[in-house]
Amino acid sequence: MKKVNKYLRFLPPLIWMALIFWASSQPKVGVGGNYWVSFAIFKTIHLIEYGILYSLLRLGFGKVKSANVLAIIIATLYGMSDEFHQTLVPTREGTVRDVIIDFFGIIIFSQFIFDFAVERLKKIKLFRQIYPQV
């Protein structure tokens, strides 16, 4: 049963990746008429969505010695592949700038948010049952 649980821990990041892929497949949308407001909103979403992806991957790896580095690398590579994917979607564009923003979200979560959030989540019984290795 432990082997099954070990692999099931990667279901949340895979679902999150699928959601990112789906969202990237949608036509480009804007928010309001102000370019800078729209820019700020969508780039903040990039920071958060890739920070969450890092966190889910990090939880999946558990106590593996290089879990942090593996989660950073995989989330960054996925961000790169997602930007490439967007170059194939009409009305969308893939940019190096967005990969850099994704990377900053990953780093912000890895350095400042992940441990803080996990300490609070450990108080929830369901979280401890799903991620006993954290």
CORDA-V723558 format. One record per pair of residues at least 24 apart in sequence whose C-alpha atoms are under 10 Angstrom apart, sorted by the first residue. I is the first residue (numbers start at 1). J is the second residue. Records with the same first field share a line. If there is no record, write none. Layout:
BEGIN
I: J + J
END
This chain:
BEGIN
5: 60 + 130 + 131
6: 60 + 61 + 62 + 130 + 131 + 133
7: 60 + 61
8: 60 + 130
9: 56 + 57 + 58 + 59 + 60 + 61 + 62 + 130 + 131
10: 56 + 57 + 58 + 59 + 60 + 61
11: 56 + 57 + 60
12: 53 + 56 + 57 + 59 + 60
13: 52 + 53 + 54 + 55 + 56 + 57 + 58 + 59 + 60 + 75
14: 53 + 56 + 57
15: 53 + 56
16: 49 + 50 + 52 + 53 + 56 + 57
17: 49 + 50 + 53 + 75 + 78 + 79 + 82
19: 49
20: 46 + 49 + 50 + 53 + 78 + 79 + 82
21: 78 + 79 + 81 + 82 + 83 + 85 + 86
23: 86
24: 82 + 83 + 85 + 86 + 87 + 89 + 92 + 93 + 94
25: 82 + 85 + 86 + 88 + 89 + 90 + 91 + 92
26: 86 + 89 + 90 + 91 + 92
27: 86 + 89 + 90 + 91 + 92
28: 86 + 89 + 90 + 91 + 92 + 93
29: 91 + 92
42: 98
43: 97 + 98 + 101 + 102 + 105
44: 101 + 102 + 105
45: 101 + 102 + 105
46: 79 + 98 + 99 + 100 + 101 + 102 + 103 + 104 + 105 + 106
47: 98 + 99 + 100 + 101 + 102 + 103 + 104 + 105 + 106 + 107 + 108 + 109
48: 101 + 102 + 104 + 105 + 106 + 108 + 109
49: 79 + 102 + 105 + 106
50: 75 + 76 + 78 + 79 + 99 + 101 + 102 + 103 + 104 + 105 + 106 + 107 + 108 + 109
51: 75 + 102 + 103 + 104 + 105 + 106 + 107 + 108 + 109 + 110 + 113 + 114
52: 105 + 106 + 109 + 110 + 113 + 114
53: 78 + 79 + 105 + 106 + 109
54: 103 + 105 + 106 + 107 + 109 + 110 + 114
55: 106 + 109 + 110 + 113 + 114 + 115 + 117 + 118
56: 114
58: 110 + 114 + 134
59: 114 + 118 + 130 + 131 + 132 + 133 + 134
60: 130 + 131 + 133 + 134
61: 131 + 133 + 134
62: 131 + 132 + 133 + 134
63: 133 + 134
64: 133
68: 110 + 111
69: 110
71: 106 + 110
72: 103 + 106 + 107 + 109 + 110
73: 103 + 106
75: 102 + 103 + 106
76: 100 + 102 + 103 + 104 + 105 + 106 + 107
77: 103
78: 102
79: 103 + 106
END
